[in-house]
Amino acid sequence: MSVSENQGFNTRAVHAGQAFEPRTGAVVPPVHFSSTYAQDGIGGLRDGYEYGRGTNPTRDALQEQLAALEGGSHAYSFSSGLAAEDSLIRALTRPGDHIVLGNDAYGGTYRLINRVLGDWGIGNTPVDMADLDAVRKAVAANKTRFVWVETPSNPLMKITDIEALAAIAHDAGALLVVDNTFASPYLQTPLALGADVVVHSTTKYIGGHSDVVGGAIVVNDADLAEKIGFVQFAVGAVSGPMDAFLTTRGLKTLGVRMDRHSDNGQAVAEWLLGRPEVEAVLYPGLPSHPGHELAKKQMKKFGGMVSVQFKGGEAAARTVAENTQVFTLAESLGGIESLMNYPSEMTHASVKGTELAVPVNLIRLSCGIEDVEDLIADLERAFTFLK
């Protein structure tokens, strides 16, 4: 089946890159594990396939699927989200360049930019992305190559105006990079809003089943694509064929899963909002969220990620995090099962003591696809341990 950009999201998710196998008619394309490919004479490649680091049919199928869903012309699949980010930065920046990023960026992203690539000569300035004047000032103060934003952000759930940031970046000759991991392409398509590059940890909602690690870059510019593709080939942090297959399988059901994640996230957030133990609920689907109207404009729904802060401080947050049964205390997010995370000591431990530090009274919930009544009952039980 040929796939058109005019077709609906779920149709593209199921069929992009997934033509049936012509010899047998198998509706699920085979997983290609071969590391190398026979040549018809020296340099006589069959459909361009030569060596597994450079090309693999299963990875190519995933990349076509990713591009179709993000509205991009090219997509690249990597062994992890951080491998994708590292390859992107090495492909499109040089020592002396600068990255302006959100002051609540994912700890692993900041660690990569600040501690790994900082030694390579890449500077960075964290800034509140909601303060557009501050962004302009930070961009103008340095040789800025990237404006880098997560929206919603991890774990403070801030919503950033993608169109406005794109204008600021482009006026300065910079590129806007949007980490779309929390929203997924089902809820938000940053390229359509002016972004130049979309990055993902496909480990999360795209894979969706907590059984595969991966990352992706999607662009809509051939020149950028050529540079990224070269680094993908030359450095080689590619997704293996089984990882690519598992990610493709997860991506096919992204739309139906995100509907359920979003519905559960909304219900959990509303329940938390009424609890006396809670200081703040951070969820863009709540009218009280400062980014609610903007989220309504640039997102289809509000997702399954909810952060909550407790009046009882760190002790209360730790108590709830360690006393749930349906919510599992674990790293990561975006799987079909609900996860609970204490970012200050888990996903964001690398930014403790910096301006990116996460409040110690905050826990992050990744609401899965279980029955929402069971999620709320689980939280209600955990709250009984609070004194």
N, C-alpha and C positions, 0 to 999 in steps of 0.2 A: 504494500500500500504506500503510495506517495503521500507525504505529509505537507500540508500547506500552513503558512503562518496565520491564515484566516480561520483555521480549525480551532476548536475549543482546547483548553488546557489539557483536560484529561485524555482527549483523543491524541494529542501530540505526545503526551507522556507515555501512552501505551504503544504508539506506533513509530515514533521517530527513531531511526537507526535500527529498527527491529523487523526488517523484511524477513519473510520466511526463508528457510534454507532451500535453495532451488533444486538440489538433487533429490532430497527425500520429501520436501514439503514440510519439514518440522517448523512449527509456528514459533518456537523459541530458538533463536540462533544458537549454534553450538558455541561453547567456550573454547577459545583457541589458546592452548597452553604452549604451543611451539615457541622456542626461543629464536629459531632461525628459519629461513625459507629458501627452498630450491630456486635456482636461477636458470633461466633458459639461455645458457651461454653467459659469458662474463658480462655483468651489467644488465642482463635481461631479466628485469624484475617483473613479477606478476602483480599487477595492481599496485606497484610501488612498495611491496613488502620485501624487506631485506633482513632486518634484525629486530628482536623483540623490544629492545630499549627505544628504538625509534618509532616503530609502528606495531600495532597489534589489532586485529579485527574487532576483538571484544572491547578493547579500550576505545577504538575509533567509534564504535556504535554508541558507547556511553557519551563520548564527546559530542556526537551529533545530537543526541537526546538532550544534553545540557544546553547546547546552543539554541535548540528549538524552544526550550521552555523559558530561557532568559531573554529571548529575542535578540540573540547575538549571531554574528557571522562565524565565529570561531570559539571553540571551547577546548580546554586542556585539563586532563585529569592527572592528579598527582597522588603520591603515597600518603599524604596527610595534608591538612589545611595549612599547617606551618610550612611544609615543603612548597606548597603552591605560593604562599606569600613570599617566601625567600626567593623563589625563582622569579616571581614578578618583580621584586625590588632589584635583583641583580640584572634582570633583562632591561629595565627601563630607567635605572638611575646609575650615577657614577659618583665616586668619592667627591665630596664637596656639595652634593645635592642635599636637600632637606625634605623632611616629611612633617607636615602639620597633621596631628591626629587627635582624636577625642581624648579628653582627660579622664574618661572612664572606659578606655579600650580594654579588651580582653588581655589578661596578664601575659599570656603566651605571646601575643602579637607585640606587646610593648617590650618584652624581654628580647625577642628577636631583633626588633628595630634598634633598641637602645644598647643592649649588651653585646649582641653578635655583630650586627651590621654597623653599629656605632664605631667599632674598631676598624671597620673598612672605610670609615670616613663619611658615613651618612648621618647627618644631624637630625634632631627631632624637637618639636615643640608641642607638648600637650596643651589643649585649649578646650574650653567649653564650646561645643559645636552649636549650641543654641544661641550663643552670643556672636552674631554674624560680624559685628564690628571687630571683636577680638580675633575672629578668624582672619578677616582682611588684614589686620595689623600683623598677625603672625606670619601670614603668607608673604606680605610685602617686606618683612624684616630679613628674610633669608632667600637663598636660591632654592625656592620651593619647587619640587618636582611633583610631589603627591600631596593632595588633601585626602586624608584617610578617615573614613567614618563607619561606625556600626550603627545601624538603626533598624529595630530597637537595639539599644546598647546592652552590653553584658557586664554586670547584672543589674544596672540601675534603670534599665528600661527607658532611657531617654529617646525621644523621637527627634530626628533631625530633618530639616527641609532639604531634600536632595536637589531639587531644582535650584534653590538659592545657593547652595554650596557649589554646584556645577558652574554657575555664573561667576562666582568669586574665583574659583580655580582657573577657569578659562580666561578670565580677564588678566590673570597673572601669568598666563602661559603654562599653567600646571594642569595635571590630570586629577580627576576625582575618582577615587577608589572607594567602592562601597562593599563592606562585608555584609552579605545578605543572608548569613547563616540563620539568624533567629527568625526572619520572616519567611525565607524560602521563596523560590520564584512563583509559587502559587499565590502568595499573599502580596508580593511586591516585585516589580521589575525595574530596577534602578536605571538600566540602559535607556529605557523609554522616558525616564525623567531627566536625562542629561548626563548621567554618569559615564565615564570612559571605560572603567574596568569593574567587574563584579568578582568578588572572591567568596569562596565557600569552604567551610569544613563540611564535606559531604558525609562525614561520620555522623552528623547530627540528623536533621530532618530529612535530608535527601536519601541517605541510606535507610534511616528510620527504624532499624531493628537492633541497634547496639551490637552488631556483629561484624562490622567492617570499618576500618579507618581509611579516610581519603580526603582529598581536597580538590578544588577546581578553580580555574580562572576562565571567565567569559568576557569577550570583547566584541566590538562591532566595527573594528578598524583593521584593515589588512596589514598596515605597517606595524602596528602594535602586535598583531597576531604573529607576524613573521619573527619578531624579536623574541617573543615569549616561546614560540615553538622551537626556536634554536636552542634556548637555554634548557627547555624540557628535554631535548635530545642530547645536548652536550653534557648536562649535569646528571640527568638520568633518574630523578626522583619520581618515577612514573608509578601509576597504579598497576599492580599485577593483574593478570586476566581474571582470576577468581574474584579479586576485590572489585574489579570493574563490573563483573557479572552481578555480584551481590548488590552493588550500588544501583545498577540499572534496574534490577528487580524491585528494589525499594522505591526507586523514582517513579515507577509505573503507578504506584498507589499513593503518591504524594498528595494529590488533591483531596481524595476522600479522607486520608489521615488528617490533613491539616484542618479540614472542617471539624472533625471530632476534637482534635487538640484545642482548637480555638473555642469551641463551645465549652469544653471542660475548663479551660483557663478562665473564661469569663465567669463561669459559675463559682469557681474556687475563689477568684478575686473578690466577687461580690460577697461571698460568705465571710472571707477574712475581714472585709471592710466593716462588718458589724460586730467584730469581736473586741471586747474591752482591753484585751492584752496587747492589741496591735497598735503600734505608733503610726505606721504608714503602709499602704499597699501600693506597690509600683506595678501598674498594669495599664497599657494605653487604651484598653477597652472601657475603662472607667471614665465617666464624664469629668471627674475630679482631677484626672491626670492632666498635667499642663500641656502635654503633646497630643491630647485626644483628638482635637479637630484636625490637626495636621495628619495624624495617623489615619483618620477617616478618609482624608483626601488621597493619600498615597499608598494605602494598604487596602486589601480586599476584606480581611478580617484582622483580628488582633493577636493571634497566635496563642501558643500554649505555655509561654514563659511568664511566671509571676514571681516577683520578689516581694518580701515582706520584712518589715522592721518591727522590733518588739520594744515595748515600754520597759521591760525588764532587762534590757541590755544584752550583753554577750551571753550571760548565763541562760537567759530565756531562749535565745536563738539556739544555743547548743542543746538545750534540753529538748526542744521540739525536734531538732534535726536527728537526735539520737533515740527518739521514741516513736517513730512511725513504723508501720508494718507493710502497708501497700506502697507507700513512697519508699524507695530504697535509697539509703545514704550512699552516694557514689558520685564520681566525676562524670562529666559529659551531660548530654541533654538530647532531646529530640527523638528519643526512641518511643516505641509503642507502650513501654512500661513507664510509670511515673518515677521520677528521681528527685531526690532532695540533696541540696548541696550547701555547704557553709563556705562561701567564697573566700573569706578572709584567710582561712587556713588550707583551702583546697585549690580551686582553679585560679585564684588571684593572690596566692601567697607570694609570688615573685614581685608584687608591687607594694607589699607592706612597707610602710615608712615613706612612701612617695605620695605625690598628690593624686595618684591613681588608686590609692588604697581604698578598699571597700569597707563600709561601716561594719563594726564587729557585731552589731545587733541585727544583721541582715542574713536571711536565708533565701535561697533561690529554688523555686519549684519548677520542674519540668513536668507539666501535666500530661500524662499519657492518654491512652484511648480506653481505659477502663471505665466502668460505670461511675459516673460522677458522684453518685450517692455514696459509693464506697470510698472515694477519695476524700470527701468531706467528713465522713465518719472517722476515717483514719486520722485526719488532722484534729478532729474534735477530741478523739482519745488522747492524742499526744499533748494537747493543750491541758488535759487534766493533771499532767505532771508539773505544770507551772505553779509556783507558790505565790 
